[in-house]
Amino acid sequence: MPDGSLFIVATPIGNLQDMSARAIEVLQEVDLILAEDTRNSLRLLQHFSIQTRMVACHEHNEKASVQKWLEKLQSGASLALISDAGTPLISDPGYQLVAAAQLAGITVHPIPGACSIIAALSVSGLPSDRFVFEGFLPAKSQARRKRLLGLSEEARTLLFLEAPHRVLDSVRDMQQVLGEERRAVIARELTKTFESVHSELLADLPAWLEQDEYRTRGEIVLLVEGATEQPDDRSEPVLKVLLEYLPLSQAVAATCQITGGKRNQIYRLAMDLQAGESESK
């Protein structure tokens, strides 16, 4: 075990058989394990008979504790960082520690393993050569729609994490902003007993989710097909006229029918036109 090294160790996202032999060896041999939740990680360590001392490293104490852990590394101690599940730093704490360690000349070693978003992408059936991970969307609908609007022309496959109690609302907002014709995938409880992967058009996904309350439970990765077309050149003049007489949603729908344009692009154009009018007043 190299002295003064930091190891970023991936752990299972569900099935404990996904724990690598190398990860077990590293966790057994380091001087200290930094864990997002020590109570949660204790069960993992006990399962693999790992007796290394463990302390908490979470979003509330990471910034204040970075200097203390750096001093341990600089004195020759070896440390391992683990999250509650999967690969650390993917929507989990640890970024500040890794950045500080690199600036201090500390060697940081990745110990790869399970990662929920990569696992979901691999079975989604959506294009996987180019993708963008957006983490969790904002909890409030207005902020969520604003974030989605910024992604509406993104051609890469979109990956999100979502909480069970918000996934239905998020999908509905995606319908409105990204358009109903895009394909989406709900990957739920990956590697666990009730694992499921379901693909559906955004137009039909809310109804599918509402058919069974269990479809919105557990750990969820939500994937959405990227944008494929630009707005029709006729869209703006048609939309401008319709917005004078119709509410935004009706004007967007009518413009799509007239020009054959994609809803997400027309919706974004309508928002831009209304914002321009507000600024000119």
N, C-alpha and C positions, 0 to 999 in steps of 0.2 A: 504494500500500500504506500504510494508516494506521500512523503511528508508535505504538509502545507497545501493540500489540494482540496478543491470543492467538487463534489460529485452531484450531478443533477440526475436523480434516479426515478425512472418511470415505474409505476406500480399498476396492478390490475384495475380495470374499470368495473369489474364484476366477478368474472371467473378467476379464481386464485391460481389456476393452472397456467395463466398467462404471465405469471411472475417468472422472470428469467433467472437462470442459475447465476449469471453475472451480477444481477441486482441483489440477490440474496448474499452473495459473497462480499460485495462492497458494503452492504448494510451491517454485516457481521464484523467487518474489519475496521471501519472508520471509528474515530474517537467519539463522535457525537452526531446524532441525527436531528435535523431541524424539520419539524412536521407541522403542517397546517393546522391539524387538530390532533393532539396527542392521544385523546381518548379513542378517536376513530382509528388511528394508526396502530395503537397498542394491540388491537385484535390481529392485525396483519403481522406484526412482529412476533406475537405469540404463536401464530400458526406456523411460522417458519423457524421458530426457536431462535430468534434474534434477540440478544440481551443487551445490545448497545444502548447507552443512555440517550434519552430523547428529550428535547425541549421544544416549545412552541415557536413557530415562525408564521405569523398570520398578518393580515393587512393592518391590524391595529398596533402591532409592536415591531414590525419589520424595520421601519425607518429609524426608530430609536435604538434598535439593537444591532444595526449593521456594523458599527464601529467595534463593538464587543466581539462579534464573530470574526471580523477581519483580524483583530489582534490574536485570536486563537489560531487562525490560519497562518499568520505571519510568525507565530511562535513554533510552528511545525505541526500543529494538529490537523488531522484530516476530518472534513465535515461532509455529510450527505444531506441533500435537501429532497424531501418528498412532499407531495400534496395529498389530499384526501383520496384521490384516485387518478390514474392516468399520468400523463407527462406534466411535470411541474411547469409553472409560468404560463400555461395555456389557460387564460382567464383565472389564474391563481396567483398568489403572492410569490415573490422570489426575484422579480426583475431588479429591484434596487440592490439586493445582495450580489447578484451576478455581475451587474454593471460595476459596482464598487470593487469587487474582487479582480475583475479584469484590469481596471485602472491601477490597482495596487500591484499588478504583476503576478497575481495568484493564478495558477493553472486550474481551469474549470473543465471537468470531464463530463460529457453526456453519457448516460447509461440508458439507451433507448428501450422503448417498450410500448405498451398500449397507449392509444390516444383516441378519444371518442370521436373527434371530428374527422380524423383520417379513416377510422374504421367505418364511419357512416358514409363518407364519400366513396369508399371502395365498393360499397354494395348498393349505392344509390341509383346507378344507371344513368346519372347525369354526367356531362363532360368533366373529366378529372385532370385534363392536361393543364388547365388554368383555373384557379379558384381564389376566392377571397374570404377570409374568416372575419366576421364582424362581432363575435362574442354575443353578449346579451343586448337586445334592443332596449331602449328606454321603457320604463314602466307605464308612463302616461301616453295616451293615444296621440295627442298632438305632437309631442316630441318624437314618438315612434314614427309617425307618418313623415315628419321632416327628415329623419334619418333615412327612411326608405326612399324618399324622393331624391335624395342625393345619390342613391344607388340605382335609380330606375334605368339609367342608360349603361350600367356596368355589364359588359359582355361575359365576364367570367361567372362561373357557378358561385352562388352566394351560400355561405354556411353561417348558421346562427346556433347559439344555445338558447333554450327557452324554458322558463319555469312552467310547471303544469297548469297553474291557475291563470297564466297569461297566454298560453299558446293559441287558444281559439280567437282571442281578440287580436293577436298579432297576425294570424292568418287572414282575418277579415280586413285588417288594414292593408295587408299585402295585396289582397284582391283589388282594393280601391286604388292603390298607388302603382303597383307593378302590373296590374292587369290580370284578368281571369284566365287568360289563355296559357299562362306559364305552367310548366310542370313543377310540382313540389314533392318533397319526400319527407316523411316523418320517420326518423330512426329512433326507436325508443328502447330503453333498457338493454342496450347492446351487451352481449356476452353473458347476460343474466337469464334467469329462468323464463321470464316472460318477454324475451326479446322479440321485437317486431319491426319490420321495415315496410312502409306502405307508400306507394307512389300514386299521385292523383293530380289532376289539373287544379289550380287554385280555385277555379269556379266551383268545384265539387268537394273540395277538402273540408270546409266547415261542416257541411251536412254529414260527411263521413265521421268526423270527430264527434259530432253530437249523437250519433247512433249508439255509442257505447262509452260510458264515463271512464272506463279503464284506458281508453285510447289517448287520454290526456294526462295520464299518471306516469310517474317515474322520471328518469333522466332522459331528456329529449334533445336530439339534434335535428334542426329544421334546415333543409336544403332547398334552394329555389333555382330554377333555370335562369341563366343570364339573358340579357336583352339581345335581340337578334336583328332588329331593323330600326332604321331612322324614320322620323315622321315624314309623311307625304308632303311635298312642296305646297300642295293646296290646303293643307290643314290650317295654317295660321289665318288666312283671310276668311275661310269658312267659319272657323271657331270665333273669330272676332265678332262676326255678325250674329252668330247664335248666342253668344254671351250677353248681347244687348237685350235679348228677349227671354232667355231661359236660365234656370239655375245652373250652376257649374256642372253638376253631375249629368244633367240632361243634355247640356250643350256638348259635353265630352262624348256621350253616347251617340248623339246625332252626328257629330263630326266623324266618329269612327265608321258609322254606317255609310256616310256620304263619300269619304275619301279612302276607306279601307285601311286607315292607319291603326297602329297598335294603341290600345287604351293607355298604357303607362306613359308613352311619349306624349299623347294628346293631353293627358291629365297634367303632366309636368308643364306643357306649353300653356295650358289654361292658368295654372298657378303663377307662372311667370308673367302672363299678360295682366292678371289681376294685381300682382305686386307692382307692376309698372304703372298701372292706373292709379294705385294708391299713392305712389311716390310723386306723381305729377299733380296731385290735387293739393 
